[in-house]
Amino acid sequence: MKKKLNYLLLSLTTIFIVGCSDIENASITDVETNPQEVTTVDTNKEKPITTVDDEPVVEETPTQPNNEQFSGYKLIVVDGGDLSGYREPNVVVNIGYGDREYWAFTNEYGQLVRVTADEIILQNDRNEPVLSSGRYYADEAKVPGVESADLDEGHIIADSLGGVSNAYNITPQNSTLNRHGDQAYMEDAIRKAGRATQFEAIITYPNTKTQIPSSYQYTYTLKGNKIVDTFDNVNPDKVNESLGLTGNKSNSTSSTTKGDISTVDTNGNGQVTIKEAKAAGFSMPITSDHWLYPYMDDRDGDGMVGE
């Protein structure tokens, strides 16, 4: 009886040991075959390493167009009607109204030194908000120097040619030059031609401190003809007077005798400026019965030019 009891206890002990072993093995198997995600830790950064795909890299929009002519300049945007006379140095600004692209460049001193346009597109008062004055804006930028009595707020590219009125299109320009001289006649020639291409203005200064130019050079193409017009920022009437051109009586202001326009129209644009007429020896004013009159611009319509 005692032997049977011992045998029974031994059997139960064996079964118990085998059962525990099976349970332990089953637990280990579960751990090894559990398809859960395993996170690996980077011991250097102490941050989990994820296996997510990299997000697409968003490239920053460049601050200026990829254009060689803009190299070395920062492209900025200035409202066309900004009256501030301040200019940033070494920048390029679009001074064309609407969709026009007229580019103005400043030097390291903030002086406006160059303006370019592939095409000059005339103002269109039928579909553009043009004021009764013929301008886009009621006033022009107050560039230092325009407060002088004999200097205008002169556009490099006029409103009538699609230019805006901020400081990147305005220089202090002699009033007579701006209203009746080469500047005015250049603008009028482009208006009469209907457009201009390959336009470039180079503005020169006497020193690095002033915003008042000493001279201008305009290069542009009208109807296939390249024109280069250079003039100083002075009163052309006074210059001609100092040269003794205004007192020449050899040519009557009312001569009806037809002359050779090519001897007066030195730049070949079909228009005669006061400066060109005086340089050819004609006295001012040129009246409506003079043969030169049809080639000149009588802005006030009084029958006289250069009065």
Backbone bond lengths (Angstrom), bond angles and torsions (degrees), N, CA, C in turn:
res aa  C-N    CA-C-N  psi(-1)  N-CA   C-N-CA  omega(-1)  CA-C   N-CA-C  phi
1 M - - - 1.447 - - 1.501 110.88 -
2 K 1.328 114.71 -42.32 1.460 120.48 179.07 1.499 110.57 -65.47
3 K 1.344 117.73 -38.39 1.454 121.24 179.61 1.517 111.13 -65.46
4 K 1.338 116.23 -40.25 1.455 120.50 179.80 1.501 110.77 -63.65
5 L 1.360 115.68 -38.85 1.456 120.13 -179.98 1.508 110.63 -64.71
6 N 1.338 115.87 -42.21 1.473 119.60 178.94 1.530 111.13 -64.31
7 Y 1.321 116.34 -39.05 1.459 119.97 179.14 1.523 111.14 -64.45
8 L 1.323 115.25 -38.29 1.474 120.04 -179.54 1.526 111.08 -66.18
9 L 1.331 115.28 -42.11 1.474 120.05 179.24 1.521 110.85 -64.40
10 L 1.330 116.21 -39.17 1.462 120.17 179.54 1.518 110.71 -65.23
11 S 1.328 115.89 -39.26 1.471 119.75 179.89 1.507 111.30 -65.30
12 L 1.346 115.66 -42.96 1.474 120.02 179.94 1.524 111.56 -64.34
13 T 1.331 115.61 -38.60 1.473 120.04 179.86 1.519 110.33 -64.12
14 T 1.330 116.19 -42.45 1.474 120.80 179.94 1.515 110.91 -62.69
15 I 1.343 114.94 -43.75 1.477 118.96 -179.74 1.519 110.25 -62.64
16 F 1.337 116.06 -41.31 1.478 120.22 -178.64 1.526 111.55 -63.37
17 I 1.368 116.62 -42.46 1.470 121.07 -179.28 1.515 110.11 -65.32
18 V 1.340 116.95 -44.57 1.461 121.15 -179.57 1.530 110.46 -63.13
19 G 1.327 116.49 -41.11 1.476 120.26 179.92 1.513 111.75 -63.21
20 C 1.317 117.96 -42.86 1.477 121.05 178.56 1.510 110.83 -62.93
21 S 1.341 115.05 -40.28 1.458 118.85 -179.67 1.519 110.90 -62.91
22 D 1.327 117.94 -40.76 1.479 121.92 179.63 1.511 111.30 -63.87
23 I 1.345 115.24 -41.23 1.466 119.32 -179.83 1.506 110.99 -64.35
24 E 1.358 116.37 -43.02 1.465 120.33 179.98 1.515 110.99 -63.14
25 N 1.358 116.13 -42.58 1.459 119.87 179.48 1.521 111.55 -64.24
26 A 1.346 114.42 -38.29 1.473 118.62 179.96 1.512 110.23 -65.06
27 S 1.355 116.87 -38.06 1.468 120.20 179.47 1.509 111.12 -65.48
28 I 1.343 115.52 -42.36 1.468 119.84 179.86 1.509 109.82 -63.78
29 T 1.353 115.60 -42.31 1.457 119.96 -179.64 1.515 110.90 -61.55
30 D 1.326 116.74 -40.13 1.465 120.74 179.11 1.508 111.36 -61.35
31 V 1.318 116.48 -42.87 1.456 120.15 -178.97 1.509 110.42 -65.22
32 E 1.321 117.18 -42.72 1.451 121.12 -175.77 1.524 112.11 -71.08
33 T 1.354 117.19 -30.21 1.458 119.15 -175.16 1.516 112.83 -101.34
34 N 1.354 117.01 1.64 1.476 119.29 -179.87 1.527 109.81 -68.96
35 P 1.363 118.15 117.27 1.464 120.86 -174.96 1.519 113.15 -80.46
36 Q 1.318 119.17 43.84 1.464 121.05 177.56 1.515 110.14 -85.06
37 E 1.389 115.09 156.27 1.459 120.50 179.53 1.499 109.18 -68.84
38 V 1.303 116.55 138.61 1.451 121.36 177.59 1.512 108.13 -107.68
39 T 1.307 118.34 124.78 1.464 122.74 179.63 1.512 109.12 -97.40
40 T 1.316 115.43 124.33 1.462 120.94 179.03 1.506 109.04 -94.98
41 V 1.274 118.69 140.31 1.460 122.77 -179.04 1.509 109.96 -106.28
42 D 1.316 115.19 127.94 1.469 121.74 175.24 1.511 107.13 -79.19
43 T 1.289 117.66 113.64 1.464 121.42 -174.94 1.507 112.78 -68.46
44 N 1.342 116.43 -19.32 1.464 119.18 -179.94 1.521 110.96 -79.80
45 K 1.355 116.71 -41.30 1.459 119.93 -175.45 1.512 112.52 -100.24
46 E 1.354 117.18 -13.56 1.455 121.69 -179.28 1.523 111.01 56.26
47 K 1.325 118.14 32.99 1.462 122.22 177.31 1.520 108.50 -129.01
48 P 1.335 116.79 144.97 1.471 118.62 179.32 1.516 111.32 -62.05
49 I 1.336 115.83 142.49 1.461 121.29 176.08 1.521 107.23 -98.29
50 T 1.317 117.08 117.88 1.455 120.56 -178.51 1.511 110.00 -96.09
51 T 1.333 114.92 159.67 1.457 119.33 -177.87 1.532 111.38 -107.22
52 V 1.389 116.75 16.21 1.466 119.25 -179.07 1.519 110.20 -70.93
53 D 1.361 116.82 148.15 1.464 121.24 178.21 1.515 110.31 -63.53
54 D 1.331 116.58 145.05 1.466 120.69 177.46 1.517 110.34 -62.64
55 E 1.361 115.66 139.48 1.461 120.11 176.91 1.524 109.70 -72.88
56 P 1.355 118.30 149.68 1.469 120.37 179.65 1.516 111.38 -62.02
57 V 1.333 116.82 139.17 1.458 121.90 -179.44 1.521 109.04 -81.66
58 V 1.334 116.50 127.55 1.463 121.05 179.01 1.520 108.28 -94.19
59 E 1.345 116.19 118.23 1.452 120.36 -179.43 1.515 110.14 -80.14
60 E 1.333 116.39 141.15 1.453 120.99 178.31 1.522 110.07 -73.58
61 T 1.322 115.73 140.48 1.461 120.11 177.00 1.518 108.74 -69.47
62 P 1.317 119.37 129.82 1.463 120.37 179.72 1.514 110.99 -61.37
63 T 1.337 116.62 148.76 1.463 121.25 -176.79 1.518 111.58 -78.52
64 Q 1.315 118.29 -10.93 1.455 119.91 178.02 1.521 110.01 -151.27
65 P 1.313 117.32 153.34 1.465 120.63 -177.97 1.523 111.28 -60.60
66 N 1.320 113.96 152.42 1.464 119.04 178.15 1.528 108.05 -81.56
67 N 1.319 115.07 80.58 1.458 120.33 -175.52 1.514 107.95 -134.91
68 E 1.328 115.98 130.56 1.461 119.94 -176.13 1.520 112.72 -60.43
69 Q 1.336 117.42 -33.30 1.462 118.83 -177.29 1.530 111.75 -68.56
70 F 1.348 117.60 -16.45 1.459 121.06 178.64 1.531 112.31 -94.00
71 S 1.314 117.32 -0.24 1.461 120.69 -177.65 1.524 110.57 -59.58
72 G 1.326 116.01 127.35 1.461 121.44 -179.83 1.516 113.61 89.83
73 Y 1.347 116.93 -1.10 1.460 120.89 179.81 1.529 109.92 -119.32
74 K 1.306 115.92 147.54 1.461 121.87 175.28 1.528 108.33 -95.24
75 L 1.321 116.82 126.90 1.458 120.88 178.87 1.524 109.70 -81.66
76 I 1.327 116.74 122.64 1.464 120.67 176.97 1.527 108.84 -128.05
77 V 1.338 115.41 162.53 1.456 121.51 178.81 1.521 108.43 -114.27
78 V 1.331 116.54 127.83 1.464 122.01 179.17 1.525 108.05 -127.74
79 D 1.323 117.01 133.59 1.463 120.68 -179.94 1.528 110.14 -59.11
80 G 1.321 115.93 137.95 1.461 120.84 -176.46 1.512 114.28 -60.89
81 G 1.340 117.15 -27.20 1.455 120.62 -178.91 1.511 114.04 -102.27
82 D 1.335 117.66 14.76 1.469 121.49 179.23 1.527 110.29 -64.38
83 L 1.331 117.38 119.39 1.462 121.46 -175.82 1.526 113.38 -86.18
84 S 1.332 116.98 -6.33 1.463 119.25 178.65 1.524 109.98 -61.76
85 G 1.312 116.23 138.07 1.467 120.20 179.40 1.508 113.16 -89.14
86 Y 1.330 117.08 3.22 1.468 120.53 -176.18 1.531 110.81 -80.89
87 R 1.339 114.88 139.66 1.461 121.50 173.63 1.525 109.58 -125.05
88 E 1.310 115.82 139.19 1.467 120.18 174.87 1.530 109.35 -79.38
89 P 1.321 117.36 148.29 1.472 119.69 177.92 1.524 112.00 -78.38
90 N 1.317 115.44 150.13 1.470 123.04 174.05 1.528 113.21 53.14
91 V 1.321 116.17 47.16 1.461 120.10 178.08 1.526 109.61 -125.05
92 V 1.331 114.87 163.10 1.463 121.88 173.39 1.520 107.29 -125.42
93 V 1.338 115.97 135.27 1.470 122.40 -174.93 1.527 108.96 -133.22
94 N 1.325 116.00 138.56 1.457 119.93 174.16 1.527 108.68 -81.79
95 I 1.343 117.02 116.02 1.458 121.04 -178.04 1.531 111.33 -107.30
96 G 1.324 116.81 16.89 1.455 120.88 177.66 1.516 110.68 -87.55
97 Y 1.315 116.81 136.10 1.461 120.39 179.30 1.530 109.67 -74.69
98 G 1.345 116.44 139.97 1.464 120.92 179.18 1.513 111.83 67.50
99 D 1.335 115.55 -128.48 1.470 120.33 -177.27 1.527 113.47 -89.06
100 R 1.323 117.56 2.20 1.468 120.05 -179.44 1.530 110.18 -67.11
101 E 1.303 115.97 148.90 1.463 121.16 177.12 1.522 109.20 -119.14
102 Y 1.329 115.24 95.01 1.462 123.43 175.60 1.534 105.83 -116.89
103 W 1.311 117.25 119.05 1.466 120.30 -171.15 1.529 111.53 -104.74
104 A 1.338 115.29 126.55 1.467 122.28 179.79 1.526 109.18 -111.28
105 F 1.329 116.20 136.05 1.466 122.03 -176.36 1.530 110.55 -120.50
106 T 1.321 116.45 139.38 1.468 120.33 174.45 1.524 109.60 -112.32
107 N 1.338 115.66 157.24 1.463 119.74 176.19 1.525 109.77 -94.17
108 E 1.315 116.01 -170.29 1.469 120.39 -176.27 1.524 113.09 -67.72
109 Y 1.339 116.98 -13.13 1.464 120.84 179.76 1.533 111.96 -101.56
110 G 1.318 117.04 7.24 1.452 120.85 -179.47 1.512 113.46 76.58
111 Q 1.323 117.67 14.11 1.468 121.02 177.22 1.531 109.72 -85.09
112 L 1.320 115.74 138.07 1.460 121.10 176.01 1.524 107.98 -75.19
113 V 1.331 117.00 114.42 1.463 119.82 -171.61 1.530 114.57 -117.02
114 R 1.346 116.31 -15.67 1.466 117.42 -176.08 1.524 109.97 -157.24
115 V 1.331 115.86 140.97 1.463 122.35 174.69 1.527 107.78 -136.08
116 T 1.324 117.31 132.05 1.463 120.98 -179.64 1.521 110.79 -130.66
117 A 1.317 115.33 153.50 1.468 121.54 174.77 1.517 108.16 -156.54
118 D 1.322 116.25 130.58 1.469 119.28 175.89 1.521 110.12 -65.79
119 E 1.335 115.62 -35.45 1.461 119.81 179.27 1.519 109.74 -147.96
120 I 1.326 115.91 133.42 1.457 121.68 172.97 1.532 107.62 -89.99
121 I 1.327 115.94 120.27 1.465 121.93 -179.11 1.525 108.09 -108.66
122 L 1.312 117.17 121.08 1.456 121.19 -174.73 1.527 112.06 -64.00
123 Q 1.322 114.53 152.81 1.451 121.83 174.02 1.529 109.21 -59.24
124 N 1.322 115.63 143.00 1.464 120.34 178.72 1.525 108.46 -125.20
125 D 1.335 117.06 97.93 1.463 119.96 -175.45 1.524 113.15 -75.07
126 R 1.339 117.21 -3.32 1.461 119.22 177.03 1.518 112.13 -80.62
127 N 1.328 117.65 -31.07 1.465 118.90 179.73 1.522 113.50 -129.33
128 E 1.324 117.02 12.84 1.464 121.25 174.04 1.528 109.09 -119.62
129 P 1.333 117.15 147.96 1.469 120.88 -177.13 1.534 112.24 -75.70
130 V 1.317 116.31 73.49 1.457 121.97 -178.17 1.536 109.56 -89.67
131 L 1.318 116.63 135.00 1.457 121.19 179.32 1.524 110.49 -74.13
132 S 1.322 116.45 167.64 1.463 120.80 179.29 1.519 112.05 -62.28
133 S 1.325 116.51 -21.71 1.467 121.69 177.63 1.526 112.06 -75.72
134 G 1.338 116.86 -9.09 1.450 120.66 -176.79 1.519 112.87 88.36
135 R 1.327 116.76 8.15 1.467 121.32 -178.91 1.524 110.84 -112.60
136 Y 1.337 114.78 160.69 1.457 120.08 175.74 1.530 111.20 -79.04
137 Y 1.326 116.13 -30.28 1.466 121.34 -175.40 1.529 109.83 -128.83
138 A 1.316 114.99 153.98 1.467 119.90 -175.61 1.525 112.57 -74.08
139 D 1.331 117.57 -18.56 1.465 120.31 -177.42 1.516 109.38 -150.65
140 E 1.357 115.66 171.88 1.459 121.59 -179.60 1.528 110.46 -117.82
141 A 1.318 115.78 161.93 1.463 121.85 -178.94 1.527 112.18 -59.41
142 K 1.302 116.16 142.64 1.470 122.11 -177.50 1.530 110.99 -91.33
143 V 1.317 115.22 67.89 1.468 120.62 177.46 1.525 108.60 -66.43
144 P 1.338 118.79 135.71 1.466 120.52 -179.26 1.522 112.79 -52.23
145 G 1.326 116.21 123.88 1.457 122.21 -178.44 1.509 111.82 120.99
146 V 1.351 117.33 -26.34 1.464 119.72 -176.84 1.531 112.43 -71.06
147 E 1.341 115.42 -11.23 1.469 118.00 178.38 1.528 111.82 -74.06
148 S 1.336 117.04 -11.13 1.455 120.94 177.88 1.526 110.25 -67.38
149 A 1.326 116.73 142.08 1.470 121.87 -175.46 1.525 112.86 -64.10
150 D 1.327 117.86 -28.88 1.472 119.33 -176.44 1.528 113.06 -103.39
151 L 1.344 116.77 14.35 1.465 120.35 178.76 1.527 110.44 -120.61
152 D 1.323 115.85 133.42 1.465 122.00 176.41 1.519 110.94 -94.20
153 E 1.338 115.29 163.49 1.459 121.12 169.04 1.530 105.92 -82.63
154 G 1.311 115.44 82.00 1.462 121.15 -169.77 1.517 114.38 -83.55
155 H 1.336 116.29 126.36 1.463 121.20 175.57 1.525 110.27 -75.19
156 I 1.320 116.71 138.71 1.459 119.85 168.05 1.531 108.56 -71.80
157 I 1.328 116.42 -45.68 1.464 122.02 171.43 1.521 106.95 -117.96
158 A 1.315 116.47 114.21 1.458 122.61 -172.59 1.528 112.89 -64.25
159 D 1.358 115.02 160.18 1.469 120.36 173.42 1.525 110.57 -52.95
160 S 1.331 116.06 -43.20 1.464 120.54 -176.57 1.521 111.99 -63.58
161 L 1.340 115.89 -18.35 1.470 121.10 178.57 1.520 111.70 -104.05
162 G 1.350 116.36 8.02 1.463 120.11 175.30 1.507 115.71 93.81
163 G 1.341 118.17 19.88 1.457 121.02 180.00 1.516 112.68 -95.16
164 V 1.335 117.36 152.34 1.464 122.83 178.44 1.528 110.30 -89.56
165 S 1.343 115.93 -172.84 1.469 119.13 -171.68 1.520 114.67 -122.33
166 N 1.336 118.01 19.67 1.469 118.37 177.47 1.533 110.78 -83.67
167 A 1.328 115.94 178.26 1.472 121.32 -172.35 1.518 113.96 -65.07
168 Y 1.337 117.40 -15.45 1.456 120.62 -178.74 1.534 111.74 -86.07
169 N 1.352 116.03 1.93 1.461 120.39 175.26 1.533 111.24 -130.26
170 I 1.322 116.97 8.04 1.469 121.49 -175.59 1.524 110.40 -122.53
171 T 1.338 116.14 133.81 1.467 121.13 168.94 1.521 108.13 -132.80
172 P 1.321 118.38 151.37 1.466 120.88 173.82 1.526 108.80 -67.99
173 Q 1.326 116.61 115.03 1.463 121.24 -174.75 1.527 110.56 -125.76
174 N 1.340 115.86 140.93 1.459 119.87 179.26 1.527 110.41 -50.84
175 S 1.332 115.85 132.76 1.465 121.36 -174.02 1.523 113.01 -59.82
176 T 1.330 116.71 -44.11 1.467 119.98 -179.29 1.521 110.84 -66.12
177 L 1.328 115.99 -41.23 1.460 120.86 178.18 1.527 110.24 -61.96
178 N 1.335 115.94 -43.00 1.459 121.32 -176.71 1.525 112.28 -69.81
179 R 1.324 116.72 -38.68 1.466 120.03 -173.06 1.530 114.18 -93.63
180 H 1.331 116.00 -31.90 1.465 118.71 -173.64 1.529 114.14 -131.88
181 G 1.310 117.37 -7.65 1.462 120.48 -174.91 1.517 113.79 -97.13
182 D 1.322 115.10 -153.14 1.461 121.33 -175.16 1.523 113.30 -58.67
183 Q 1.326 117.12 -36.98 1.471 119.74 178.92 1.525 110.37 -60.10
184 A 1.328 115.87 -47.89 1.464 120.52 -179.36 1.520 111.66 -63.61
185 Y 1.322 117.37 -40.99 1.457 120.31 -177.34 1.519 112.04 -72.33
186 M 1.336 116.70 -32.44 1.465 119.85 175.55 1.520 109.67 -62.94
187 E 1.331 116.85 -46.02 1.461 121.13 179.06 1.527 111.16 -62.38
188 D 1.330 116.21 -41.64 1.459 120.70 -178.80 1.531 111.38 -65.75
189 A 1.330 116.44 -38.45 1.469 120.37 179.54 1.525 110.69 -63.00
190 I 1.332 116.74 -39.71 1.467 120.11 179.08 1.526 110.37 -68.75
191 R 1.325 116.49 -41.51 1.469 119.54 178.11 1.538 110.91 -60.01
192 K 1.319 116.74 -44.84 1.465 120.44 -178.20 1.526 111.55 -68.14
193 A 1.319 116.87 -31.08 1.471 120.37 178.39 1.527 111.35 -77.74
194 G 1.340 117.13 -19.05 1.462 121.33 178.84 1.505 114.89 90.84
195 R 1.316 117.46 -13.59 1.469 122.55 178.91 1.519 108.49 -178.81
196 A 1.322 115.21 170.25 1.466 121.89 170.86 1.514 107.31 -145.20
197 T 1.311 116.84 153.32 1.464 120.89 177.67 1.526 109.53 -126.81
198 Q 1.334 114.35 166.01 1.473 121.98 177.82 1.535 110.69 49.28
199 F 1.316 114.69 50.66 1.462 121.62 -177.15 1.535 110.57 -84.51
200 E 1.327 115.18 134.32 1.470 120.02 174.96 1.522 109.18 -147.36
201 A 1.321 115.40 131.75 1.468 121.35 174.19 1.525 108.03 -116.55
202 I 1.324 116.54 130.44 1.463 122.63 175.03 1.527 107.00 -113.80
203 I 1.332 116.06 122.43 1.465 120.96 -176.78 1.526 108.48 -110.99
204 T 1.328 116.10 129.51 1.468 122.71 -176.59 1.523 110.10 -114.09
205 Y 1.336 115.99 146.67 1.465 122.27 -178.18 1.530 110.57 -123.90
206 P 1.334 117.69 151.93 1.465 119.94 -179.83 1.524 113.29 -73.24
207 N 1.341 116.41 -23.90 1.467 121.27 178.32 1.529 108.90 -158.04
208 T 1.331 116.41 -179.18 1.469 120.49 -175.94 1.519 112.93 -89.98
209 K 1.321 118.10 -0.30 1.465 121.36 -175.37 1.527 113.46 -95.54
210 T 1.318 117.13 -28.69 1.460 120.91 -172.31 1.528 112.52 -95.74
211 Q 1.331 115.67 157.16 1.456 121.74 172.85 1.532 111.21 -106.19
212 I 1.344 116.43 7.67 1.465 121.67 178.73 1.525 108.74 -96.20
213 P 1.326 118.12 113.93 1.468 120.40 -177.71 1.522 111.98 -66.37
214 S 1.322 115.21 156.45 1.459 120.64 173.80 1.528 110.80 -97.68
215 S 1.345 117.39 -27.11 1.464 119.96 179.44 1.525 110.81 -160.42
216 Y 1.328 113.63 165.11 1.465 122.32 179.13 1.525 109.17 -131.85
217 Q 1.325 115.12 147.71 1.462 119.96 169.83 1.524 108.33 -132.48
218 Y 1.322 116.17 121.28 1.458 122.09 178.91 1.523 109.58 -110.29
219 T 1.325 115.84 129.49 1.463 122.12 174.19 1.522 107.35 -123.93
220 Y 1.337 117.06 128.14 1.462 120.40 -179.78 1.522 108.51 -159.66
221 T 1.312 115.15 165.55 1.466 121.03 -179.38 1.520 109.96 -116.45
222 L 1.345 116.11 126.71 1.456 122.90 176.74 1.521 108.73 -119.56
223 K 1.330 115.91 118.73 1.457 121.06 176.63 1.532 111.99 50.45
224 G 1.321 115.47 42.21 1.456 121.08 177.06 1.511 115.14 85.71
225 N 1.335 117.47 -4.98 1.465 120.99 -179.82 1.527 110.81 -102.31
226 K 1.313 115.79 123.76 1.465 120.27 177.89 1.524 109.40 -80.97
227 I 1.327 115.62 129.76 1.462 121.27 -177.72 1.523 109.07 -121.60
228 V 1.304 116.72 134.06 1.460 122.71 174.98 1.524 107.06 -123.54
229 D 1.318 116.27 119.62 1.463 121.17 -177.15 1.528 108.94 -126.15
230 T 1.317 117.06 117.87 1.467 122.42 -179.78 1.523 109.33 -118.64
231 F 1.336 116.06 132.66 1.464 118.99 179.15 1.527 110.21 -153.43
232 D 1.325 114.48 153.75 1.463 121.05 179.85 1.525 110.54 -83.68
233 N 1.322 114.91 156.66 1.462 121.23 179.14 1.530 109.39 -85.72
234 V 1.330 114.88 68.63 1.466 121.96 -177.13 1.524 108.90 -138.59
235 N 1.334 115.37 170.07 1.458 120.88 175.21 1.532 108.33 -76.02
236 P 1.337 118.25 111.47 1.471 119.69 -176.01 1.527 112.89 -64.45
237 D 1.326 117.23 -29.95 1.473 119.70 179.58 1.524 110.91 -65.25
238 K 1.327 115.84 -42.29 1.463 119.20 -179.92 1.526 111.40 -67.52
239 V 1.319 115.89 -36.99 1.466 119.85 178.54 1.520 109.87 -63.87
240 N 1.323 116.49 -46.72 1.464 120.31 179.92 1.519 111.78 -64.36
241 E 1.309 115.38 -35.62 1.472 119.54 177.74 1.516 110.39 -65.16
242 S 1.346 115.70 -41.81 1.466 119.33 179.72 1.524 111.80 -66.74
243 L 1.332 115.96 -24.88 1.459 120.28 178.57 1.523 112.18 -88.10
244 G 1.327 116.49 -0.64 1.451 121.13 178.90 1.507 114.03 76.15
245 L 1.337 117.47 18.51 1.460 120.38 -176.79 1.527 112.71 -83.16
246 T 1.329 117.00 -26.33 1.460 118.80 -176.07 1.516 112.91 -78.91
247 G 1.323 118.00 -15.96 1.460 120.00 -178.10 1.512 113.48 -96.81
248 N 1.321 118.25 6.54 1.455 121.81 -178.34 1.524 110.38 -74.16
249 K 1.322 117.71 116.10 1.460 122.12 -176.20 1.527 112.31 -98.48
250 S 1.326 116.24 3.84 1.461 118.82 -175.07 1.523 112.57 -69.20
251 N 1.352 116.69 -20.72 1.448 120.54 179.33 1.521 109.27 -120.05
252 S 1.287 116.89 118.21 1.458 121.81 -177.85 1.513 110.90 -68.62
253 T 1.356 116.45 143.25 1.460 120.56 178.00 1.511 110.97 -73.19
254 S 1.304 117.42 -11.29 1.469 119.38 -178.50 1.526 112.05 -121.17
255 S 1.326 116.43 26.39 1.462 120.35 -178.82 1.524 110.81 -67.47
256 T 1.312 115.86 130.57 1.458 120.04 177.60 1.520 111.87 -99.90
257 T 1.333 116.49 0.60 1.462 120.33 179.83 1.521 109.52 -72.64
258 K 1.306 116.75 124.16 1.461 121.46 -177.66 1.519 110.74 -66.84
259 G 1.332 116.77 132.76 1.458 121.63 178.62 1.518 111.21 -115.71
260 D 1.312 115.39 -177.52 1.461 121.92 179.77 1.522 108.75 -92.12
261 I 1.342 116.96 108.22 1.462 121.47 -176.39 1.522 112.34 -61.32
262 S 1.334 117.18 -30.52 1.466 120.24 -177.08 1.528 112.31 -65.67
263 T 1.336 117.17 -21.83 1.471 119.58 178.82 1.522 111.40 -79.87
264 V 1.340 116.99 -13.82 1.471 121.72 -179.30 1.530 110.76 -107.66
265 D 1.330 115.55 -42.25 1.467 121.88 -178.97 1.523 109.42 -79.68
266 T 1.317 116.24 81.38 1.473 121.06 -171.15 1.517 113.91 -68.85
267 N 1.339 118.38 -28.00 1.467 118.48 -179.70 1.521 112.36 -95.82
268 G 1.329 117.28 1.14 1.454 121.37 172.41 1.508 116.40 68.00
269 N 1.339 117.40 25.71 1.463 119.16 -178.18 1.532 113.25 -94.86
270 G 1.327 116.95 4.94 1.451 120.20 178.53 1.514 114.73 83.49
271 Q 1.333 116.69 -0.56 1.453 122.04 178.87 1.529 109.48 -122.29
272 V 1.315 115.88 147.18 1.466 120.55 179.39 1.527 108.50 -113.36
273 T 1.313 115.63 124.54 1.456 120.13 177.30 1.527 109.89 -89.29
274 I 1.325 114.63 165.32 1.460 119.30 176.62 1.530 109.52 -59.12
275 K 1.326 114.93 -40.91 1.465 119.70 -178.94 1.532 110.60 -62.00
276 E 1.344 116.11 -43.77 1.464 119.91 -179.99 1.533 111.19 -65.11
277 A 1.333 115.77 -41.69 1.470 119.39 -179.85 1.521 111.05 -64.14
278 K 1.316 116.17 -42.83 1.468 120.12 -179.90 1.527 110.88 -67.07
279 A 1.340 115.09 -39.47 1.463 118.79 179.54 1.526 111.34 -63.68
280 A 1.354 116.09 -27.31 1.462 120.46 178.44 1.524 112.27 -84.63
281 G 1.365 115.85 -0.96 1.453 120.08 175.51 1.509 115.34 99.01
282 F 1.340 118.31 8.81 1.457 120.48 -179.75 1.528 110.90 -87.73
283 S 1.322 116.25 138.86 1.457 121.85 177.95 1.526 110.16 -85.75
284 M 1.308 114.51 151.24 1.457 120.63 177.08 1.534 109.44 -98.42
285 P 1.306 118.73 151.32 1.467 125.59 -0.13 1.522 112.40 -84.10
286 I 1.312 114.79 161.21 1.460 121.34 171.50 1.530 106.68 -93.40
287 T 1.300 117.27 121.13 1.466 121.14 -176.20 1.527 111.61 -94.48
288 S 1.319 116.12 170.28 1.464 122.22 -171.52 1.529 113.57 -64.74
289 D 1.356 117.05 -20.15 1.460 118.44 179.40 1.528 113.07 -92.62
290 H 1.335 115.52 5.42 1.466 120.42 177.89 1.524 109.39 -85.54
291 W 1.329 117.63 143.63 1.460 120.60 -178.47 1.526 113.20 -64.73
292 L 1.348 116.98 -22.46 1.464 119.77 178.42 1.530 112.54 -77.85
293 Y 1.321 116.39 -23.75 1.468 121.44 -172.10 1.537 113.31 -51.95
294 P 1.338 119.92 -44.67 1.476 118.81 -179.24 1.523 114.31 -61.93
295 Y 1.335 117.12 -19.33 1.461 120.84 -179.48 1.532 112.47 -93.42
296 M 1.330 115.95 -0.57 1.459 120.31 -175.72 1.525 110.60 -113.76
297 D 1.329 115.93 167.91 1.461 120.90 -175.11 1.528 110.66 -106.47
298 D 1.329 115.52 106.36 1.461 121.24 176.56 1.525 107.88 -92.95
299 R 1.326 115.30 85.01 1.458 120.47 -171.68 1.528 114.13 -62.01
300 D 1.322 116.76 -37.81 1.475 118.69 -177.39 1.523 112.19 -92.22
301 G 1.341 117.04 -1.53 1.449 121.09 174.14 1.519 115.00 64.94
302 D 1.324 117.16 30.14 1.465 119.77 -177.71 1.525 112.78 -97.39
303 G 1.350 116.14 7.27 1.455 119.35 178.99 1.505 114.66 82.95
304 M 1.338 115.99 9.93 1.474 120.36 178.60 1.519 109.72 -138.92
305 V 1.327 115.47 143.52 1.459 121.55 175.42 1.522 108.26 -122.44
306 G 1.316 116.64 132.72 1.465 121.38 176.88 1.524 113.45 84.15
307 E 1.351 115.13 19.56 1.461 117.62 179.18 1.520 111.90 -71.86
